[in-house]
Amino acid sequence: MAQAFKRFLPMFDRVLVERFLPEVKTKGGIMLPEKAQGKVLEATVVAVGAGARKDNGTVVPPSVKVGDKVLLPEYGGTKVVLEEQEYFLFRDGDLLGKFEN
């Protein structure tokens, strides 16, 4: 997994995330079909761009760092497949929030 990020770095204010896996079992042990699992809106940041550039040339650093747990919008993001693993690319400003550790 680490090898993929040496070859791919997000540009500007882009953030690469790995979504959490959906729950496939209920607390009672019943397996859920794919349609009933729902969309997971939580993810871990795996790579971050250098930041957005303002009109005057200054760079605004990203608000998240690698390892942060974030809340994603329900729609949006660009799917990126690296070494057969699925990731999503979002703009820093599109992320809805960051979970405290």
Biotite code that builds the C-alpha atoms (Angstrom):
import biotite.structure as struc

atoms = struc.array([
    struc.Atom([0.000, 0.000, 0.000], chain_id="A", res_id=1, res_name="MET", atom_name="CA", element="C"),
    struc.Atom([2.753, 2.492, 0.842], chain_id="A", res_id=2, res_name="ALA", atom_name="CA", element="C"),
    struc.Atom([4.353, 1.958, -2.574], chain_id="A", res_id=3, res_name="GLN", atom_name="CA", element="C"),
    struc.Atom([1.252, 3.308, -4.347], chain_id="A", res_id=4, res_name="ALA", atom_name="CA", element="C"),
    struc.Atom([1.499, 6.649, -2.515], chain_id="A", res_id=5, res_name="PHE", atom_name="CA", element="C"),
    struc.Atom([5.119, 7.132, -3.496], chain_id="A", res_id=6, res_name="LYS", atom_name="CA", element="C"),
    struc.Atom([3.951, 7.227, -7.109], chain_id="A", res_id=7, res_name="ARG", atom_name="CA", element="C"),
    struc.Atom([0.733, 9.234, -6.591], chain_id="A", res_id=8, res_name="PHE", atom_name="CA", element="C"),
    struc.Atom([0.500, 12.547, -4.767], chain_id="A", res_id=9, res_name="LEU", atom_name="CA", element="C"),
    struc.Atom([-2.657, 14.693, -4.896], chain_id="A", res_id=10, res_name="PRO", atom_name="CA", element="C"),
    struc.Atom([-2.245, 18.133, -6.463], chain_id="A", res_id=11, res_name="MET", atom_name="CA", element="C"),
    struc.Atom([-3.066, 21.461, -4.800], chain_id="A", res_id=12, res_name="PHE", atom_name="CA", element="C"),
    struc.Atom([-5.973, 21.163, -2.311], chain_id="A", res_id=13, res_name="ASP", atom_name="CA", element="C"),
    struc.Atom([-6.901, 17.583, -3.202], chain_id="A", res_id=14, res_name="ARG", atom_name="CA", element="C"),
    struc.Atom([-7.156, 14.872, -0.516], chain_id="A", res_id=15, res_name="VAL", atom_name="CA", element="C"),
    struc.Atom([-6.985, 11.122, -1.201], chain_id="A", res_id=16, res_name="LEU", atom_name="CA", element="C"),
    struc.Atom([-9.100, 9.014, 1.174], chain_id="A", res_id=17, res_name="VAL", atom_name="CA", element="C"),
    struc.Atom([-9.854, 5.364, 1.765], chain_id="A", res_id=18, res_name="GLU", atom_name="CA", element="C"),
    struc.Atom([-13.496, 4.783, 2.711], chain_id="A", res_id=19, res_name="ARG", atom_name="CA", element="C"),
    struc.Atom([-14.332, 2.608, 5.711], chain_id="A", res_id=20, res_name="PHE", atom_name="CA", element="C"),
    struc.Atom([-15.839, -0.748, 4.797], chain_id="A", res_id=21, res_name="LEU", atom_name="CA", element="C"),
    struc.Atom([-19.625, -1.012, 5.216], chain_id="A", res_id=22, res_name="PRO", atom_name="CA", element="C"),
    struc.Atom([-21.112, -3.216, 7.920], chain_id="A", res_id=23, res_name="GLU", atom_name="CA", element="C"),
    struc.Atom([-21.938, -6.563, 6.333], chain_id="A", res_id=24, res_name="VAL", atom_name="CA", element="C"),
    struc.Atom([-23.496, -8.127, 9.447], chain_id="A", res_id=25, res_name="LYS", atom_name="CA", element="C"),
    struc.Atom([-26.087, -6.923, 11.922], chain_id="A", res_id=26, res_name="THR", atom_name="CA", element="C"),
    struc.Atom([-25.395, -7.059, 15.664], chain_id="A", res_id=27, res_name="LYS", atom_name="CA", element="C"),
    struc.Atom([-27.496, -10.228, 15.702], chain_id="A", res_id=28, res_name="GLY", atom_name="CA", element="C"),
    struc.Atom([-25.235, -11.885, 13.104], chain_id="A", res_id=29, res_name="GLY", atom_name="CA", element="C"),
    struc.Atom([-27.498, -11.588, 10.045], chain_id="A", res_id=30, res_name="ILE", atom_name="CA", element="C"),
    struc.Atom([-25.623, -10.975, 6.778], chain_id="A", res_id=31, res_name="MET", atom_name="CA", element="C"),
    struc.Atom([-26.794, -7.832, 4.983], chain_id="A", res_id=32, res_name="LEU", atom_name="CA", element="C"),
    struc.Atom([-27.227, -7.752, 1.191], chain_id="A", res_id=33, res_name="PRO", atom_name="CA", element="C"),
    struc.Atom([-25.208, -5.074, -0.629], chain_id="A", res_id=34, res_name="GLU", atom_name="CA", element="C"),
    struc.Atom([-28.226, -2.825, -1.219], chain_id="A", res_id=35, res_name="LYS", atom_name="CA", element="C"),
    struc.Atom([-29.061, -2.778, 2.497], chain_id="A", res_id=36, res_name="ALA", atom_name="CA", element="C"),
    struc.Atom([-25.525, -1.909, 3.610], chain_id="A", res_id=37, res_name="GLN", atom_name="CA", element="C"),
    struc.Atom([-25.802, 1.781, 2.804], chain_id="A", res_id=38, res_name="GLY", atom_name="CA", element="C"),
    struc.Atom([-23.090, 4.178, 1.719], chain_id="A", res_id=39, res_name="LYS", atom_name="CA", element="C"),
    struc.Atom([-20.221, 4.714, 4.137], chain_id="A", res_id=40, res_name="VAL", atom_name="CA", element="C"),
    struc.Atom([-19.455, 8.415, 4.529], chain_id="A", res_id=41, res_name="LEU", atom_name="CA", element="C"),
    struc.Atom([-16.431, 8.029, 6.816], chain_id="A", res_id=42, res_name="GLU", atom_name="CA", element="C"),
    struc.Atom([-12.884, 7.648, 5.534], chain_id="A", res_id=43, res_name="ALA", atom_name="CA", element="C"),
    struc.Atom([-9.208, 7.827, 6.446], chain_id="A", res_id=44, res_name="THR", atom_name="CA", element="C"),
    struc.Atom([-6.947, 10.382, 4.759], chain_id="A", res_id=45, res_name="VAL", atom_name="CA", element="C"),
    struc.Atom([-4.081, 8.564, 3.006], chain_id="A", res_id=46, res_name="VAL", atom_name="CA", element="C"),
    struc.Atom([-2.446, 11.403, 1.007], chain_id="A", res_id=47, res_name="ALA", atom_name="CA", element="C"),
    struc.Atom([-2.744, 15.211, 0.923], chain_id="A", res_id=48, res_name="VAL", atom_name="CA", element="C"),
    struc.Atom([-1.771, 17.842, -1.645], chain_id="A", res_id=49, res_name="GLY", atom_name="CA", element="C"),
    struc.Atom([0.357, 20.882, -0.777], chain_id="A", res_id=50, res_name="ALA", atom_name="CA", element="C"),
    struc.Atom([-2.643, 23.206, -0.523], chain_id="A", res_id=51, res_name="GLY", atom_name="CA", element="C"),
    struc.Atom([-4.689, 25.678, -2.550], chain_id="A", res_id=52, res_name="ALA", atom_name="CA", element="C"),
    struc.Atom([-2.970, 28.662, -4.148], chain_id="A", res_id=53, res_name="ARG", atom_name="CA", element="C"),
    struc.Atom([-4.649, 32.053, -3.683], chain_id="A", res_id=54, res_name="LYS", atom_name="CA", element="C"),
    struc.Atom([-4.697, 34.782, -6.352], chain_id="A", res_id=55, res_name="ASP", atom_name="CA", element="C"),
    struc.Atom([-1.819, 36.589, -4.630], chain_id="A", res_id=56, res_name="ASN", atom_name="CA", element="C"),
    struc.Atom([0.357, 33.440, -4.801], chain_id="A", res_id=57, res_name="GLY", atom_name="CA", element="C"),
    struc.Atom([0.201, 32.387, -1.174], chain_id="A", res_id=58, res_name="THR", atom_name="CA", element="C"),
    struc.Atom([-0.570, 28.750, -0.411], chain_id="A", res_id=59, res_name="VAL", atom_name="CA", element="C"),
    struc.Atom([-3.374, 27.828, 1.988], chain_id="A", res_id=60, res_name="VAL", atom_name="CA", element="C"),
    struc.Atom([-2.350, 24.565, 3.702], chain_id="A", res_id=61, res_name="PRO", atom_name="CA", element="C"),
    struc.Atom([-4.875, 21.715, 3.783], chain_id="A", res_id=62, res_name="PRO", atom_name="CA", element="C"),
    struc.Atom([-7.048, 21.386, 6.885], chain_id="A", res_id=63, res_name="SER", atom_name="CA", element="C"),
    struc.Atom([-6.394, 17.639, 7.232], chain_id="A", res_id=64, res_name="VAL", atom_name="CA", element="C"),
    struc.Atom([-3.324, 15.438, 7.429], chain_id="A", res_id=65, res_name="LYS", atom_name="CA", element="C"),
    struc.Atom([-2.553, 11.797, 6.656], chain_id="A", res_id=66, res_name="VAL", atom_name="CA", element="C"),
    struc.Atom([-4.260, 9.519, 9.171], chain_id="A", res_id=67, res_name="GLY", atom_name="CA", element="C"),
    struc.Atom([-7.174, 11.865, 9.967], chain_id="A", res_id=68, res_name="ASP", atom_name="CA", element="C"),
    struc.Atom([-10.681, 10.373, 10.020], chain_id="A", res_id=69, res_name="LYS", atom_name="CA", element="C"),
    struc.Atom([-13.068, 12.533, 7.966], chain_id="A", res_id=70, res_name="VAL", atom_name="CA", element="C"),
    struc.Atom([-16.749, 12.771, 7.046], chain_id="A", res_id=71, res_name="LEU", atom_name="CA", element="C"),
    struc.Atom([-17.406, 12.754, 3.309], chain_id="A", res_id=72, res_name="LEU", atom_name="CA", element="C"),
    struc.Atom([-20.280, 14.272, 1.341], chain_id="A", res_id=73, res_name="PRO", atom_name="CA", element="C"),
    struc.Atom([-22.828, 11.733, 0.128], chain_id="A", res_id=74, res_name="GLU", atom_name="CA", element="C"),
    struc.Atom([-22.020, 12.482, -3.517], chain_id="A", res_id=75, res_name="TYR", atom_name="CA", element="C"),
    struc.Atom([-18.864, 13.596, -5.246], chain_id="A", res_id=76, res_name="GLY", atom_name="CA", element="C"),
    struc.Atom([-15.241, 12.617, -5.253], chain_id="A", res_id=77, res_name="GLY", atom_name="CA", element="C"),
    struc.Atom([-13.271, 10.925, -7.998], chain_id="A", res_id=78, res_name="THR", atom_name="CA", element="C"),
    struc.Atom([-12.601, 7.201, -7.766], chain_id="A", res_id=79, res_name="LYS", atom_name="CA", element="C"),
    struc.Atom([-8.907, 6.313, -8.065], chain_id="A", res_id=80, res_name="VAL", atom_name="CA", element="C"),
    struc.Atom([-7.645, 2.722, -8.245], chain_id="A", res_id=81, res_name="VAL", atom_name="CA", element="C"),
    struc.Atom([-4.058, 2.204, -7.090], chain_id="A", res_id=82, res_name="LEU", atom_name="CA", element="C"),
    struc.Atom([-2.607, -1.304, -6.997], chain_id="A", res_id=83, res_name="GLU", atom_name="CA", element="C"),
    struc.Atom([-6.115, -2.832, -7.148], chain_id="A", res_id=84, res_name="GLU", atom_name="CA", element="C"),
    struc.Atom([-7.237, -0.788, -4.104], chain_id="A", res_id=85, res_name="GLN", atom_name="CA", element="C"),
    struc.Atom([-10.071, 1.748, -4.422], chain_id="A", res_id=86, res_name="GLU", atom_name="CA", element="C"),
    struc.Atom([-9.589, 5.306, -3.120], chain_id="A", res_id=87, res_name="TYR", atom_name="CA", element="C"),
    struc.Atom([-11.436, 8.604, -3.598], chain_id="A", res_id=88, res_name="PHE", atom_name="CA", element="C"),
    struc.Atom([-10.082, 12.065, -4.359], chain_id="A", res_id=89, res_name="LEU", atom_name="CA", element="C"),
    struc.Atom([-11.862, 15.119, -2.872], chain_id="A", res_id=90, res_name="PHE", atom_name="CA", element="C"),
    struc.Atom([-11.084, 18.814, -2.624], chain_id="A", res_id=91, res_name="ARG", atom_name="CA", element="C"),
    struc.Atom([-10.174, 19.826, 0.926], chain_id="A", res_id=92, res_name="ASP", atom_name="CA", element="C"),
    struc.Atom([-13.155, 22.217, 1.066], chain_id="A", res_id=93, res_name="GLY", atom_name="CA", element="C"),
    struc.Atom([-15.585, 19.445, 0.077], chain_id="A", res_id=94, res_name="ASP", atom_name="CA", element="C"),
    struc.Atom([-14.867, 17.389, 3.212], chain_id="A", res_id=95, res_name="LEU", atom_name="CA", element="C"),
    struc.Atom([-17.665, 17.886, 5.744], chain_id="A", res_id=96, res_name="LEU", atom_name="CA", element="C"),
    struc.Atom([-15.727, 17.396, 8.944], chain_id="A", res_id=97, res_name="GLY", atom_name="CA", element="C"),
    struc.Atom([-12.885, 15.771, 10.836], chain_id="A", res_id=98, res_name="LYS", atom_name="CA", element="C"),
    struc.Atom([-13.304, 13.360, 13.761], chain_id="A", res_id=99, res_name="PHE", atom_name="CA", element="C"),
    struc.Atom([-11.288, 14.014, 16.922], chain_id="A", res_id=100, res_name="GLU", atom_name="CA", element="C"),
    struc.Atom([-9.083, 11.140, 18.088], chain_id="A", res_id=101, res_name="ASN", atom_name="CA", element="C"),
])
